[in-house]
């Protein structure tokens, strides 16, 4: 099976859904952010603070190319879609699934999260809305969109598995 790339905004459920999907499909799951942290020896927050977003995006691009392209689920960072090169690479080498979540739910899920380097200012909701709107068209370039708003993990995973069995994939 081709690699499955889970994309979506921070808080949409990529990591959680990826783990459960990996269990169901009996596939390894690799998180790009965790992979980068391991390779660089720093947290994502520290990379952003010390080296900047541009350097992080280069690490992200490099990681994507080094990761397996078959029999794996890759959970991506929310901003991986910013670069056209990444979107094209994922579409060519795998099945891209956009996990969509409505803004009101993202606000709730990210309200107390202090680990996101791009959400360090006071007005989180404004930042979330702005980033979400900037990226939405890029997320929608995925092969399929799954709405995670107000749905259980098992329901979402069941939906993905069913779609993956269709002749299209």
N, C-alpha and C positions, 0 to 999 in steps of 0.2 A: 504494500500500500504506500502511496505517496505520502510525504509529510503532511501533517495537519497543522496549520498555523492558526492559532486563536488570536484575533486582534480585537481591539475595543478600548474604550476610554478607561482610565484608572477607576477601579471600583466596579467595573462591569461584571467581574466574576471570572476573568481569564484563568487565574491560578487555581481557584476552587474547582471550576468546571473542568479544567485540564487534568487535574489529579483524578477526578472521578471518571472522566472519559478514558483516561489511561487504564484505570482498573477494569472498566467494562470491555474495552477493546484489547486489553492485555498488551499495551504498547508503553514504551518508555516515555516519560514526560521531561522535557527540558525547558526551564524558564530562562529566557534570554538575560534578564537582569541578574539572576543568580549566577549564571554562567560568566557574565562580565565581571561580577564581583570576585568570583573565584580566580579568573584569569589575571585581573588587575591587582587584586589583593586589597581592594578598598570597597566600601559601601557605595551605592549609587549616590547617596547624599554627599559623601566625601568627594567623589569624582566631580560632581557638579560644582561643589564649593571650591575645590582646589584646581580643577582643570577646565571647568566650564562645560556648558551644554554641547558646544561644537565637538569637543574631544569625546564626550560621551557618545554622541551620535556616530562618530567614526568607529568607536569600539563596538557599537551596536551593529553597524553595517558589516564590520569584519566578523563578528560573532555569527551573524546570520549565514554567511558564506561557509563558515567552518563547521556548522552543525550538520548532523545527518539529514538526508533528504528523503529517506524511506523509513517506514515502520516506526514513526516517532510522532509525538504531539509536541509542538513548540508553542509555549505561551510567551507572548511578546510583551514588551513594554508598551504603554499606551501611545507613545510618540513615535514608534517605529515607522508608522505610515507617513510621517512628515516627508521622508525622502522617497522620491519617485523610484529610485533604484531599488529600494527595499520592497516597495509594493510590487514592482515588476518581478523581482526575484522570487518572492513568495508565490505569486500567481503562476509563474513558470515551473517552479519546483515542487508545488504541493497544492493542497486544497486550503483556501483561505476562508475562515469563518469569522465573520464580524459579530461579536457579542454586543448587542445594543442594549442600552439601559437608559430609561427616561431621566431627564435632568433632575426632577424632584427626588427621585430615588438615589441618584448619584450624590446629591447634596446631603441626603441622610447618611449614606454609607461612608462618605468622606469627611463628615463633620468633625470628628475627633481624631482624624488621622494626621499625625505629625511627621510621617515618614516620607512624604512626597516632596521632592525638591522644588517642583514647579508650583507648589501650593503653600508657600511660606509667608505670604503676605496676610494682612488682616482680613481683607474682603475675599474670603475663599469662594463664596458663591459666584461672585462676579468673575473671578479667575477661571473657575470650573466652566461656567457658561461660555466665556470667550474661547478657551482652549477647545471645548467640545464643538462649538460652531466652526472653528477653524479647521478641525480635523474630520468633521462628519462626512464630507464628500469623499475623502480619501478612504475612510472606513468602508463606505458603501461600494468601493471597487472590488470587494471580496466576492468570492464565488457564491456565498450564501450569508444571509443575515438571520440571526436568532435573537429574539427579544428576551432578555433575562429579567425584565421588570416584573416584580411580584410573582415569580415562578420558583418552584423548588429546583434544587440541583438535579435530582433524579428526572424530573420532567424535562428539563433542558437537555440533559445528556441523552435521554430517550429520543427526543426530537432530532438531535444531531445524528445519532446512530441510524435512525430511520432514513434521514436524508442521504447519509453516506452510502446506504444500500441502493439508492436509486440508480438507474442506468447512466445518469449524467456523470456519476463519479466512478 
